[in-house]
Structure formats: structure tokens, C-alpha cells
Amino acid sequence: MTITTDMQGRPVVAITGMGLVTSIGKGCDDNWKVLMDGTSGLSNITRFPIDGLRSSVAGTVDAFLPDAGQMHSVERSYKLAMNVTNEALDQASFDREQHFPGPLFMATPPPEFEWPQFARLNDAGDGEADAGYERMLAAVKIGKNYDEGELVRPGLIANKVAAKFRTTGLPISVCTACASGATAIGLGVEAIRRGEQAALCIGTDATVHQEAMVRFTLLSAVSTHNDPPEKASRPFDKTRAGFVIAEGAAALVLENYDHAIARGAQILGVVRGYGERADTFHRTRSMPDGSAMIGAMVNALDDGGVSPAEVDHVNAHGTSTPENDKMEALSLNEVFGDRVLDVPVASNKGQLGHTLLAAGAVEAVISLMTINNNIIPANMNYETPDPAINLDIVANKPREKNVNIILSNSFGFGGQNACLVFSSGDEYA
Amino acid sequence: MSVSPTEVWITGIGLISSLGEGLEDHWQALTADKPKPIVDETSFAPYTIHPICKLDYSLQIPKRGDLRQMEDWQRIGTYAAGLALDDAGIKDDEELLAKIHIIAAAANGERDPIADAAVLEMIAGNPDWREYLNEQLLKHLRPTLYLAQQTQLLAGNISIVHKVTGGSRTYKGEEIAGVQIVENAVQRIEAGQGDLFLVGASYNAARWDQLLISELNGKGDRFSGSMGVFLVIESKDHAKARGARPYARIKGIDVSSALIDDQAEQRIELENAEGSSKVETPSALFGQGVEAQFALGCALASLYCSKVTTKAVVTGSATAVIEKVVI
């Protein structure tokens, strides 16, 4: 039963468990330690040849997942998801063997054919037929399918996770590009406000593979600062030249506040608000006036009944692309007005890289750890201020600050903008 | 089954398929003496598909730059979304467009079979193929192709072309994702989490990569059908306030029997006021539309309710009860 409600009379959404794997560490505690010492998770790609690529840096999970480099990205992403979910359920004191008392919302990467699959299927085809789909289809038709069909099914990862933890109802796999992790949490917030007791929200993305690098290169989206790799991602810095693809996953157990209190769970924080706004301007660029980004931030703040003056810190999307960081800075100036320089801003992507579809969830976990520790992890590689960016960047060293409310931004290609507002939850204690 | 506390209305339908464009074309095809499927048995032989009807895409996607940055799955869906907005009378209404939440269902976007074959040709049988792959990919891939491959870029294109800005989400998971988009819109309307939704999907059957996915999953024998289906789903109060007329109401959605790998054939059970009933199986005419299949069932059920029946129950991946609205 709901007793505790927010200003709009809705159930309060608590966070009671979190799990995290990124290029800098496995587990929330290890990630936090490395966030505090600033060591980069980015390195030169060794998983596949980098000849001809203008960008050759990524943040992989190879150090934390045996044989990661040999897997299809769907398998890698699934394993990371299992990893972080186990951690989150343990922290929330949910028995992993029991069914999870709520639905699953999951941001998962596209389950695409990768070239090792294509090469195997093509080689299995009739020696006479030309290379290509007809040849591969003919091979599959006579039974040479190598069980690879499952890997390219869009709902696979969420379906397997749902079956494993026995979440309720049908799992939703969501894609809003680089905002997906935040949208998965937004779906969980809506579910709890509709009366669910709990929701499992996960973002996972481990898609550092050869074609992915080529495609982002063709879109001129990835950083060309390859040497040294730890300086490749430079959010908000004047010399920024693109993002760095990285792998990671995060899970959050969302729970009806009263349900959590009743079973004695620790409240790690509260999701105060969620907001989205779609952009109509361009597939990879945002409205020049920032209206869609601004709209998403304002909607999230309004949803949470939080005024801009109450925000202690912004966990920025901050991809390190010239476009995103300029537009995000402009939008933050619009939202916070004269107070903008009173709100420290940091992007975790300077240190971790961009975990793409997982980023919103990864950064949600980091935001909650920030609130719980009252220390803001640094925006690494911010060395040359950009006159076009009027923000107080938490440059290169973590900053101690009493942080109660955080705005976390996520923006994706295709005009996908989703923002979250987190608080400590002390206001409901 | 949950019964809506707030009535949920379908106030706009955008439908294109092998049978034609818009509701009248489809009504004619459905009510013909001997409904005749339109199929293409040669382009993808030995596979048979239902191709999309002949369309002038510029009618709904006027900018050539927009069309150029899409592949057919996106063009089909964006076109159908435009028809739905037109049909609901909100096409150029900026205030309403800013309130609309898009919920689309989509899988991976389209690959270029010619580019893939060209790359495969160069790496075939070569144990050191990885060494050559970057060079080949850089030669054959192009930026616009990647834009066609991104799952969220059906919804994204709908926002860009039709200026829908309330929100944009895409769910993945084949037929079941097609159910979830409708279910989620209904849930959110009932809970007061929005009152105007544009919900749907597109499926382009004329794709080698999609055929390969189907064949790998043991579904190569089914006839797939190109289609674009979008519904404007709206709370009764919101629709009445703006003077919109409903095709039908969604009385309830039941997913309790839905299986993640459900391939049950879709049926629409039609009941009229006298209690007599009749069953339609859309796939025979349309082919399988995967992500778009459930929205198709809901669209056809609504069409029947607006014309001849009092109730239509869609079954298959999940159950939707659609009822005539008496105003």
C-alpha cells in the first residue's frame, strides 16, 4: 500500500539496488574507487585490426569478462547485464532464486549480424553461388545455421534476463539510441507510479566491433585523438573531436518507497522526475535553439516538482562531440539562467567513454553514488576551456560538495532526449 | 483482463500494405467476393512476399533530403504515420503534435545487400579476412546507410518529418513488441500518464537480410508482408474536447497468454448486435507483418467496428477487445 506520495500524489520511486560494470571496473565499489582516482578506461583497440580507421581507441570490458573479445556483441551485452543484475539484486536484498516482484525494462544494443557470422555463413554456402545473401540463405536452408539465428533476434537479451530472474509480465526492450538507458528507467518510474511494487531497469551495451567503428567513423562522430588513448574523450574541452565507443552495463532496482521501507531495504536514492522531448531538426544534430534538450530537462524537473534552483549538480550527457557539448551547454544556460555557474557539471565519458545505449543507466548509478558520497567524479580531460561553453566543469579532479539533487541528461541520434532527476530521498524519510 | 477506467479511443488510422493505401482501399479488398492477396513470387525466389503497394512517398514525406536519408522500412512507416495523423485531424496542429508520444516497434534497420555481398566477395574463403575488412567496409558503407540501420530511426524520422515532439520510444521484440506498444499506450492513458499517442510499426518484407533472419529462426516458410500501420490512440476526454470522432474504443488488452516466441496466427472475431459472429484471418491477405501485426489487427478490428460490427476481438500474440463507440 502506498502511504508516501510525491507532490502530485503519486507513489515515490526509490532505488534499492544497483549494479555496474564499465571499462574502469566491475561492481559499484570498484567503479567508484577508479572514478575517484581518475584512471581512464580507454585504450587502443586490440580486439580487431585497426588499419585504415581514423579512430582506434575504445573502452572495453575485456579486463572484467573472460574471452570478451571472442564473443558476438549480443553475448557480451547479455553477460554484462547478468553481472550487473546479480549485483543490484544482492544489494537490494532480493533473493535471486525467487521471482522478481515487478516488470523488466531494458536498453539493449541492436542484435546485428557481425562479420564473423557473415563469413561463416557465406563460406558454408554452395561453392558455385556468388557471395551474398542468396548463398547464405541456401546454406541455412540445408541446415547449416550454426545456431546463430537467436543472436539477431531483437528481444533476445531482455527475454533471457526476464526468464532468469522471473520478472512479471512481458519484458520491454527499448531503444532510444544513446538515451535508451534513461528511457528504461523512465519506463520503470511510470510502472511504479501505476502501482507496481518494483521494476528492474537495465542498460547494457558491449558493441565495440569492427563495423561499429567504421560506421561511427563514417558519421564523423568518433574522436580522432588516438594518442594517448586516455585523452581521446574530452567532454566540453575546446579540442574535443568526437566520442569514444565504450562498453558497460548498469542495473537499478526501482521500488515503491513504502514497499522498500516495509521490507527494511536500504534507500539509495529516489527518482524524482523523468522527462522526454523529441527533436525534429536532424537525424544527428539538435535544434539550433536547444529547444528539445531544454524541453526534456524542464519536463524532468517539472515532473519531479524540482525547481532549477534546487539542482546541486548536472551529470551531463557530455559526449565529447563538438555538436553535443555545445548544444548541451547552451541548453543548460537556458534552463539555469543566471545561476548556471553555481551548478557544477561533469560528464563521466571523459574517463569511461560513451557506453551508448547503456549510458543513461550507467550514469544514473554514478549519479546516485555521487549523492551518497557527496563527491562529484571528475570530468576528465578538460584542459582547454571553450569560450562557447559557459559552465562550471568539474575539471580533472573530483569535487566535494553536498549533493542532494542531480539532473542527469541523455540525448540520442534521431532526436531522442530523456532526462532524469535523482535525489537522496531524505525529503521523504 | 483489465477494463479501462478511462476510455481509450482509436481516433486515427494510417494503413498501407500490399493491398493499397488508406482505409477505403483496404475495406474494398477485405469485402471483395474473393479477396485476393497480392504477392511477388519472383524477386526473392524461392521466397514469396507481399510487396508494398505503389506509393508516391513525397505525398507524406515531401523533402527529398528526408527521403534520401531513409530506407524503405522507414519510408513505409513514416508514410503510414502521416496518414494516421491526417486521419485524426492533427497533421499540422503544432500544439497537438507537441503532446503526442510516439511508441514505435522496430527491429534492426535495413542493411544494403549489394554492399554486404561486395564485402563478402572480397573476404570469402580467406582466413585472414579480418585484415581486409576495414578497407572493404570503408569502401562500401556510407553514412546514410547507418541511419537506415538504427532501430530508433523510424520514430526519429516521424518526429523530423511530421514534427511530432511529445516523446519518442521504440520497443524491440518482433510480434510481442508490436503488442507492447499498444498495451503501453493504453496503460499510460488509463493512468493519466499521457492522453495522445501515435503507436505503430512498419515492416518491409522485401529485404534479403530480413529473410536471412527469418530463415535462421526457422520461419523461412512464412509469407511476410510489407506494411505500415499507425494508430492515433487517445483518451476519450481528450478526443471529445477537440471534437475528434473515434473508430472504436480499446476495451482491454490481455497479454497473459502472450509468449515471448508466440507465432499464433492472428484472428479477428467479429460480433454484430444480433450476436452472430465471423472470423477473419488477416495474414492470408496481408502476409506476416511481425512488429506491425498487432497494430494491423487493431486497425482492422476498429475499421469493422466503425462500419459493421459492435465488437471485434483480436487474438494471436495477445488479445485486444475493440468495441464500437456509440456517441
Contacts between the chains, C-beta under 8 A, distances in Angstrom:
chain1	res1	chain2	res2	distance
A	48	B	130	5.9
A	48	B	133	7.7
A	49	B	130	5.7
A	49	B	131	5.6
A	49	B	133	7.4
A	49	B	134	6.3
A	50	B	134	7.3
A	51	B	131	7.2
A	51	B	134	5.6
A	51	B	135	7.2
A	52	B	134	4.3
A	52	B	135	5.3
A	52	B	138	5.9
A	53	B	134	5.8
A	108	B	172	7.2
A	110	B	108	5.1
A	110	B	149	7.4
A	110	B	150	7.5
A	110	B	151	5.6
A	111	B	108	6.8
A	112	B	108	5.5
A	112	B	149	7.6
A	113	B	111	7.5
A	113	B	209	7.2
A	113	B	212	7.8
A	115	B	119	7.9
A	115	B	123	7.5
A	115	B	129	7.6
A	115	B	130	7.7
A	115	B	133	5.8
A	118	B	116	7.0
A	118	B	120	6.1
A	119	B	120	7.5
A	119	B	123	5.9
A	119	B	124	7.7
A	119	B	129	5.8
A	121	B	212	7.9
A	122	B	120	4.9
A	122	B	124	5.6
A	123	B	124	6.7
A	123	B	125	6.1
A	130	B	117	7.0
A	130	B	121	7.2
A	131	B	117	5.6
A	131	B	120	3.9
A	131	B	121	4.2
A	131	B	124	4.8
A	132	B	113	6.5
A	132	B	116	6.7
A	132	B	117	3.1
A	132	B	120	5.8
A	132	B	121	7.5
A	132	B	208	7.8
A	133	B	113	5.2
A	133	B	116	7.1
A	133	B	117	6.8
A	133	B	208	3.7
A	133	B	209	6.9
A	133	B	211	7.2
A	133	B	212	5.8
A	134	B	208	7.5
A	136	B	212	5.9
A	137	B	208	7.6
A	137	B	211	6.3
A	137	B	212	5.8
A	137	B	215	5.6
A	137	B	220	7.8
A	140	B	212	7.0
A	140	B	215	4.8
A	140	B	216	5.6
A	140	B	220	7.6
A	141	B	215	6.5
A	141	B	220	6.9
A	145	B	215	7.9
A	145	B	216	5.3
A	148	B	216	6.1
A	149	B	213	6.9
A	149	B	215	7.9
A	149	B	216	3.0
A	149	B	217	4.2
A	149	B	218	7.4
A	150	B	217	7.4
A	152	B	108	7.2
A	152	B	213	5.2
A	152	B	216	6.9
A	153	B	174	7.0
A	153	B	213	7.5
A	153	B	217	6.6
A	154	B	106	7.9
A	154	B	107	4.5
A	154	B	108	6.8
A	154	B	151	7.6
A	154	B	172	3.8
A	154	B	173	5.5
A	154	B	174	6.2
A	154	B	177	7.0
A	155	B	172	5.8
A	155	B	173	2.9
A	155	B	174	6.4
A	155	B	176	6.5
A	155	B	177	6.6
A	155	B	260	6.7
A	158	B	173	7.1
A	159	B	173	7.3
A	159	B	260	4.7
A	162	B	260	7.8
A	163	B	260	8.0
A	169	B	255	7.0
A	170	B	176	5.9
A	170	B	179	7.5
A	170	B	180	6.2
A	170	B	255	5.6
A	170	B	258	6.0
A	170	B	260	7.1
A	171	B	173	7.9
A	171	B	260	8.0
A	172	B	171	5.6
A	172	B	173	7.8
A	172	B	177	8.0
A	172	B	180	5.6
A	172	B	184	7.4
A	173	B	171	6.4
A	173	B	172	4.2
A	173	B	173	5.3
A	173	B	177	7.1
A	174	B	169	6.0
A	174	B	170	6.9
A	174	B	171	5.8
A	174	B	172	7.3
A	175	B	106	7.4
A	175	B	151	4.3
A	175	B	152	5.0
A	175	B	170	4.7
A	175	B	171	7.7
A	175	B	172	5.8
A	176	B	152	5.5
A	176	B	168	6.6
A	176	B	169	5.9
A	176	B	170	6.6
A	177	B	150	6.6
A	177	B	152	4.8
A	177	B	156	7.8
A	183	B	169	6.0
A	190	B	188	6.7
A	190	B	191	7.5
A	190	B	193	5.5
A	193	B	191	6.9
A	193	B	193	7.2
A	194	B	187	6.4
A	194	B	191	4.5
A	194	B	193	7.4
A	210	B	130	7.3
A	210	B	133	5.6
A	210	B	134	6.7
A	210	B	137	7.2
A	211	B	137	6.0
A	211	B	141	7.6
A	214	B	134	6.3
A	214	B	137	4.3
A	214	B	138	6.0
A	214	B	141	6.1
A	215	B	141	6.5
A	215	B	146	4.4
A	215	B	149	7.8
A	217	B	138	7.6
A	218	B	138	7.6
A	218	B	141	6.1
A	218	B	142	6.6
A	218	B	143	4.6
A	218	B	146	6.5
A	219	B	143	5.2
A	219	B	146	6.3
A	276	B	167	4.3
A	276	B	168	7.2
A	276	B	169	7.9
A	277	B	165	6.1
A	277	B	166	7.6
A	277	B	167	7.0
A	278	B	102	6.9
A	278	B	155	7.7
A	278	B	156	7.8
A	278	B	159	4.2
A	278	B	164	6.5
A	278	B	165	4.7
A	278	B	166	6.9
A	278	B	167	6.0
A	278	B	168	4.0
A	279	B	159	6.7
A	279	B	160	8.0
A	279	B	165	7.3
A	280	B	159	5.2
A	280	B	160	5.3
A	280	B	163	4.9
A	280	B	164	7.7
A	280	B	165	6.0
A	281	B	160	7.2
A	282	B	160	7.1
A	283	B	69	6.1
A	283	B	147	5.4
A	283	B	153	6.6
A	283	B	156	6.3
A	283	B	157	7.6
A	283	B	160	6.9
A	284	B	147	7.8
A	292	B	165	6.8
A	295	B	165	7.5
A	412	B	152	6.8
A	413	B	150	6.4
A	413	B	152	7.3
A	413	B	153	7.4
A	413	B	156	7.1
A	414	B	150	6.5
A	414	B	152	4.7
A	414	B	153	4.8
A	414	B	155	6.9
A	414	B	156	2.5
A	414	B	157	7.5
A	414	B	159	7.6
A	414	B	168	7.4
A	415	B	156	5.4
A	415	B	159	5.0
A	415	B	160	6.6
A	415	B	168	6.6
A	416	B	152	5.8
A	416	B	155	8.0
A	416	B	156	6.8
A	416	B	168	5.8
